[in-house]
Amino acid sequence: ELVYHIMENNLSNLGMNGKACLLRAICEMFQMPLDQRYGIIGEVLELMLSASKAPHADIRLKEYVEAERIGKTTGECHQYIDHCSHSLFISDIYQSPHTRDNDMTATIHNRRRGELL
């Protein structure tokens, strides 16, 4: 819980909605596991933000566990965009919103398709 609180505060200090952006980040992180893109750093970050692995997570960390579950299963993280417009994993500088959304959808679709084959 402390890790989530610290991260929320840090995001808030950057002018973001700390909790909403952390939930979005957790969801997006599990859409496409970070270890595939960021190596050991991604693995450490995933370990830190795997809410479902915490003791009594279903009681104490419900929202975080739900964000993780959504990212892992459906990848439908759009519900978090209303409260957090910035992704921590997708650069807004290089892509328009339309392109960014299509690229993320294609990536998720291709990943899931590969898992089914």
C-alpha positions as CSV (number, residue, x, y, z in Angstrom):
1,E,0.0,0.0,0.0
2,L,2.8,2.4,0.8
3,V,4.3,2.0,-2.7
4,Y,1.0,3.0,-4.3
5,H,0.6,5.9,-1.9
6,I,4.1,7.2,-2.7
7,M,3.6,6.8,-6.5
8,E,0.2,8.6,-6.3
9,N,1.8,11.5,-4.5
10,N,4.6,11.7,-7.0
11,L,2.2,11.7,-9.9
12,S,0.1,14.4,-8.1
13,N,3.2,16.5,-7.6
14,L,3.6,16.4,-11.4
15,G,0.1,17.9,-11.8
16,M,-1.7,14.6,-12.6
17,N,-4.5,12.9,-10.8
18,G,-2.3,10.6,-8.9
19,K,-4.7,7.7,-8.2
20,A,-6.3,7.7,-11.6
21,C,-3.0,7.8,-13.4
22,L,-1.6,5.0,-11.3
23,L,-4.7,2.9,-12.0
24,R,-4.3,3.6,-15.7
25,A,-0.6,2.8,-15.6
26,I,-1.2,-0.5,-13.9
27,C,-3.9,-1.4,-16.4
28,E,-1.7,-0.4,-19.4
29,M,1.3,-2.2,-17.9
30,F,-0.5,-5.5,-17.9
31,Q,-1.8,-5.0,-21.4
32,M,1.7,-5.6,-22.7
33,P,4.0,-6.8,-19.9
34,L,6.9,-4.4,-19.4
35,D,9.6,-7.1,-19.3
36,Q,9.1,-7.5,-23.0
37,R,9.8,-3.8,-23.6
38,Y,12.0,-2.7,-20.7
39,G,13.9,-5.8,-19.5
40,I,14.9,-6.0,-15.9
41,I,13.5,-2.5,-15.1
42,G,10.2,-3.6,-16.4
43,E,10.3,-6.8,-14.4
44,V,11.0,-4.8,-11.2
45,L,8.2,-2.3,-11.9
46,E,5.7,-5.1,-12.6
47,L,6.7,-6.8,-9.4
48,M,6.1,-3.6,-7.5
49,L,2.8,-2.9,-9.1
50,S,1.3,-6.4,-9.1
51,A,-1.4,-5.6,-6.6
52,S,-2.9,-9.1,-6.8
53,K,0.3,-10.5,-5.2
54,A,-0.1,-8.5,-2.0
55,P,-1.5,-10.1,1.1
56,H,-5.2,-9.5,1.5
57,A,-5.1,-7.6,-1.9
58,D,-8.8,-8.4,-2.6
59,I,-9.7,-6.3,0.5
60,R,-7.1,-3.6,0.8
61,L,-6.2,-3.0,-2.9
62,K,-9.5,-3.7,-4.8
63,E,-9.1,-0.9,-7.3
64,Y,-5.5,-1.8,-8.1
65,V,-6.3,-5.5,-8.4
66,E,-9.2,-4.6,-10.8
67,A,-6.9,-2.4,-13.0
68,E,-4.4,-5.3,-13.1
69,R,-7.1,-7.8,-14.0
70,I,-8.6,-5.6,-16.7
71,G,-5.1,-5.1,-18.3
72,K,-4.4,-8.8,-18.2
73,T,-7.7,-10.0,-19.5
74,T,-9.5,-7.5,-21.8
75,G,-6.9,-4.7,-22.1
76,E,-9.8,-2.3,-22.0
77,C,-8.0,0.5,-20.1
78,H,-10.0,3.3,-21.7
79,Q,-12.2,3.7,-18.6
80,Y,-9.2,5.3,-16.9
81,I,-8.6,7.9,-19.6
82,D,-11.4,10.1,-18.4
83,H,-9.6,10.8,-15.2
84,C,-6.1,10.6,-16.4
85,S,-5.4,11.8,-19.9
86,H,-1.6,11.0,-19.9
87,S,-0.2,7.5,-20.3
88,L,3.0,6.8,-18.6
89,F,3.9,4.3,-21.3
90,I,2.7,5.9,-24.5
91,S,4.3,9.1,-25.7
92,D,1.8,11.9,-26.5
93,I,4.6,13.8,-28.3
94,Y,5.0,11.4,-31.2
95,Q,1.4,10.4,-31.8
96,S,-2.0,12.0,-32.3
97,P,-4.7,10.6,-30.1
98,H,-6.3,8.8,-33.0
99,T,-3.1,7.1,-34.1
100,R,-2.1,6.4,-30.5
101,D,-5.4,4.6,-29.8
102,N,-5.3,2.6,-33.0
103,D,-1.7,1.6,-32.4
104,M,-2.4,0.4,-28.8
105,T,-5.5,-1.5,-30.0
106,A,-3.5,-3.2,-32.7
107,T,-0.7,-4.1,-30.3
108,I,-3.2,-5.6,-27.8
109,H,-5.1,-7.4,-30.5
110,N,-1.9,-8.9,-32.0
111,R,-0.6,-9.9,-28.6
112,R,-3.8,-11.7,-27.6
113,R,-4.0,-13.3,-31.0
114,G,-0.5,-14.7,-30.5
115,E,-1.5,-16.0,-27.1
116,L,-4.4,-17.9,-28.7
117,L,-2.4,-19.5,-31.4
